[in-house]
């Protein structure tokens, strides 16, 4: 009789573990599906902004158009508006972690850009493209999603190589590629987890 009770407890523990795993996986899928819109938003903003700056710099010959990058944080109110529609959905730790990753990326990008403009000349394209790749790859790792990890790796490592090899305004096309990769990641995730 005691052996039978022990087996039931083991089955209950196994079922509990299975239920917890299933709940985490469902939560991860839900977060992926819901957060895909942010990848698309930032991907589109990055693509449009980088192309605009590239074209302005290319046709005027003036790198001062890079100051337009400081308009990128204007995307945060758009993201907040998009997120306000999700008020009925419960927020969980994975969603908070993802939000923190991208907030840290944004703050670092702005700070590095300000330092580069104000005090110390830095290779901003190289630094930001690497940070962008890292942020996307870490997001993919948190979500256990290989396409996101791989896209971030391609962007960060490939972007670093191109940033070092290309010495003109053509470097801005790295961010265009980064924007396309972010948007493609968002669309892939959205349709993968319908």
C-alpha positions in Angstrom: 0.0 0.0 0.0 2.8 2.4 0.9 4.6 1.6 -2.4 1.4 2.6 -4.3 1.1 5.9 -2.5 4.8 6.6 -3.3 4.2 5.9 -7.0 1.2 8.3 -7.0 3.3 11.0 -5.4 6.0 10.4 -8.1 3.3 10.6 -10.8 2.0 13.8 -9.3 5.4 15.3 -9.2 6.0 14.3 -12.8 2.7 15.7 -13.8 3.4 18.9 -11.9 6.7 19.3 -13.7 5.0 18.6 -17.0 2.4 21.2 -16.3 4.9 23.8 -15.3 7.0 23.2 -18.5 3.8 23.3 -20.7 2.8 26.6 -19.0 6.2 28.2 -19.6 6.3 27.0 -23.2 2.8 28.4 -23.8 3.8 31.7 -22.1 6.9 31.9 -24.3 4.9 31.3 -27.5 2.3 34.0 -26.4 5.1 36.5 -25.7 6.8 35.7 -29.0 3.5 36.2 -30.9 2.7 39.4 -29.0 6.2 40.9 -29.1 6.7 40.3 -32.8 5.0 43.7 -33.5 7.9 45.5 -31.6 10.5 43.8 -33.8 8.5 44.9 -36.9 8.1 48.5 -35.5 11.8 49.0 -34.7 12.9 47.2 -37.8 10.7 49.5 -40.0 11.9 52.7 -38.1 15.5 51.6 -38.4 15.2 50.9 -42.1 13.4 54.2 -42.9 15.8 56.3 -40.7 19.0 54.6 -42.0 17.9 55.0 -45.6 16.9 58.6 -45.1 20.2 59.5 -43.5 22.2 57.5 -46.1 20.4 59.3 -49.0 20.7 62.7 -47.4 24.4 62.2 -46.6 25.1 60.7 -50.0 23.5 63.5 -52.0 24.6 66.4 -49.9 28.1 65.1 -48.9 27.4 66.1 -45.3 27.7 63.6 -42.4 25.8 66.0 -40.2 22.6 64.2 -41.2 23.7 61.6 -38.6 22.1 63.9 -36.0 18.8 62.6 -37.2 19.6 59.4 -35.3 18.6 61.3 -32.2 15.0 61.2 -33.5 14.9 57.3 -33.1 13.8 57.5 -29.4 10.6 59.0 -30.7 9.7 55.4 -31.5 9.2 54.7 -27.8 5.8 56.5 -27.6 4.7 54.5 -30.6 5.8 51.3 -28.8 4.1 52.4 -25.6 0.9 53.1 -27.5 1.1 49.6 -29.1 1.7 48.1 -25.7 -1.3 50.0 -24.2 -3.5 47.7 -26.3 -2.2 44.7 -24.4 -3.4 45.9 -21.0 -5.8 43.0 -20.6 -2.9 40.5 -21.0 -1.0 39.5 -18.0 2.7 40.6 -18.0 5.2 37.9 -17.0 8.9 37.8 -16.2 10.0 37.0 -19.8 8.1 40.0 -21.2 9.8 42.2 -18.5 13.2 40.8 -19.3 12.8 41.5 -23.0 11.6 45.0 -22.3 14.6 45.6 -20.1 17.1 44.2 -22.7 15.8 46.6 -25.4 15.6 49.6 -23.0 19.2 49.0 -22.0 20.2 48.8 -25.7 18.4 52.1 -26.4 20.0 53.9 -23.4 23.5 52.6 -24.3 23.0 53.6 -28.0 22.0 57.2 -27.1 24.8 57.6 -24.5 27.5 56.3 -26.8 26.2 58.5 -29.6 26.3 61.6 -27.3 29.8 60.7 -26.1 31.0 60.3 -29.7 29.5 63.6 -30.8 30.5 65.6 -27.7 33.8 64.3 -26.3 35.5 61.3 -27.8 35.4 60.3 -31.5 34.2 56.6 -31.5 33.3 54.2 -34.3 29.6 54.6 -33.5 28.4 52.4 -36.4 30.6 49.5 -35.2 29.5 49.8 -31.6 25.8 50.2 -32.2 25.6 47.4 -34.8 27.4 45.0 -32.4 25.1 46.0 -29.5 22.0 45.6 -31.8 23.1 42.1 -32.7 23.8 41.2 -29.1 20.4 42.6 -28.0 18.6 40.6 -30.6 20.6 37.4 -29.9 20.0 37.7 -26.2 16.3 38.2 -26.8 16.3 35.1 -28.9 18.1 33.2 -26.2 15.5 34.3 -23.6 12.8 33.2 -26.0 14.6 30.0 -27.0 14.1 31.0 -30.6 16.9 30.1 -33.0 15.9 32.4 -35.9 16.1 35.4 -33.6 19.5 34.3 -32.2 20.9 33.6 -35.7 19.6 36.9 -37.1 21.2 38.8 -34.2 24.5 37.0 -34.7 24.6 37.7 -38.4 23.8 41.4 -37.7 26.3 41.8 -34.9 29.3 39.9 -36.3 28.7 40.5 -40.0 27.9 44.1 -39.2 31.1 44.6 -37.3 33.1 43.2 -40.2 31.4 45.5 -42.7 31.7 48.5 -40.4 35.4 48.1 -40.3 35.8 47.5 -44.0 33.4 50.2 -45.4 34.6 53.7 -44.7 31.8 55.9 -46.2 28.2 56.7 -45.7 27.5 53.3 -47.1 28.0 52.0 -43.5 24.5 53.3 -42.9 23.2 50.5 -45.1 24.2 48.1 -42.2 21.4 49.6 -40.2 19.1 49.2 -43.2 20.0 45.5 -43.2 19.6 45.5 -39.4 16.1 47.0 -39.7 15.2 44.5 -42.4 16.4 41.6 -40.2 14.5 42.9 -37.2 11.3 43.3 -39.2 11.8 39.9 -40.9 12.4 38.4 -37.4 9.1 39.9 -36.2 7.1 38.7 -39.2 8.6 35.2 -39.0 7.8 35.0 -35.3 4.3 36.3 -35.8 3.4 33.8 -38.5 5.3 30.9 -36.8 3.3 31.3 -33.6 -0.2 32.1 -34.9 
